[in-house]
Amino acid sequence: MNFHPEGAKRANSVEERRLMKERRVREGRTQAALVFDGAACIGWCQFGPTEELTNIKHKRAYREGLAALPDWRITCFFTDKSYRRKGVAAAALEGALREIARLGGGTVESYPEETEGRSVPGAFLYNAALSIFEQQGFERTRRIGKHCWVVTKVVTPG
């Protein structure tokens, strides 16, 4: 919920935040590409139009170099800890890009971390590693944190 406009409120309990997210899902106001192993959901990638995902990390640095808002943002990944380093995040990103193409395409932006040359626990990679975005054709636009980049890609409608 952190990336949705109403999710920035830290006063909400875990249960309140879960209910807020469930409401968004039931109302069709949130998107995610889910990755399954059989019947079990083992990971996902949250994406959506910029107006749906208004909150991002490093927002002040982000605003400093902003030329134009993207059509879409990819803001959050989750991978079950027993499936980390097995390609789940890459599969979720690929699914999100296919869905964005189906929904009309446009400029897609995300904010991954550069992990090369350092050890980063998977639980802290809320927006995945930079390398999986570059493998999907994203280009580094600018740095907005010590290890965080803005990356962009234009997705054609499909």
Secondary structure, 3 states (H helix, E strand, C coil): CCCCHHHHCCCCCHHHHHHHHHHHHHCCCCEEEEEEECCEEEEEEEEEECCCCCCCCCHHHHHHCCCCCCCEEEEEEEECHHHCCCCHHHHHHHHHHHHHHHCCCEEEEECCECCCCCCCCHHHCCCCEHHHHHHCCCEEEEECCCCEEEEEEEECCC
